[in-house]
Amino acid sequence: MSSTKMKNLIGTLGAAATLAGMPAFVHAQGQEAWHQPARRTISADSTDNSEGGEVRLGYNFKSRADSISWARNRAVAERASGFHLVVSLKDRHLWAVIGGDTVLSAPVAVAKGTTLEFEGQEWKFTTPRGVRTVIGKSADPIWQPPEWLYAETAQENGLKLGHLNHPVKLEDGRTLTVRDGLAGVIEDGQFEALPTDEHIVFDNTLFVPPMGTENRKIHGELGKYRLDMGDGFLLHGTPYQESIGMAATHGCVRMRDEDIEWLYDHVPVGTKVYIY
């Protein structure tokens, strides 16, 4: 998932029977359907043989271990049966598959693979390979950003990072605090709530509002629909449609509006997602 735009700074076929209306076979423009060959060619960076395959031309791997991980997880995806999703991080593409039929083929954005270091903490923005399960889904989702969003914003704007877990005495004598789920300042005994659509910045410090407060909730960042794969990893929509097909997120798989809506309508909770 990408960082939100900078806020204003202020101070199986059986399973198929349940998928009503699902098209029989769909291709995204310029993309092949997911298929399961006995052997897949794999080659890049002169990485040598991995698990009996050669590495597919055009793919780059950090190491032999990385190429082996890719080959192993792709092999797991090839063996999958019933209704499931497949995500190729290298191709930046997702397929919905029933048996041998591809019923959705869609480009996606995946993690950018960078690392953020700030004030002694480190965040690695990757989409991990492996098998996940859709554990929930929602419409009009609200995003409560992780810590990294605030660290990234603070770093980009030359700010320190603080936390609003308790009242903070500001340099001008006012008190920054949270009341009834809203961040605000107390001056002369009067509490004044701060705008909920702006970052909280006082004394050259960006303050992180507690989870659950209105100041921690961002509408629209995840698009119209979200499928939860656990551990903070999501399939979701995005207002940044131009990023689809790129390595641009902080770990989630980002999709076009029409594709995430299709998943929301047709993918039941419990569906397996194979990522390689």
Secondary structure, DSSP 8 states (H G I E B T S, - for coil): -------EEE--HHHHTTSTT--S----TT-------SS--B--TT---BTTB-B-TT---SSHHHHHHHHHHHHHHHH--SEEEEEETTTTEEEEEETTEEEEEEEEEEE---EEEETTEEEE-----EEEE--EEEES-EE---HHHHHHHHHHTT-EEEE-SS-EE-TTS-EEEEETTEEEEEETTEEEE--TTEEEEETTEEEE--TTSGGG-EESTT-SEEEE-STT-EEE--S-GGGTTSEEESSSEEE-HHHHHHHHHH--TT-EEEE-
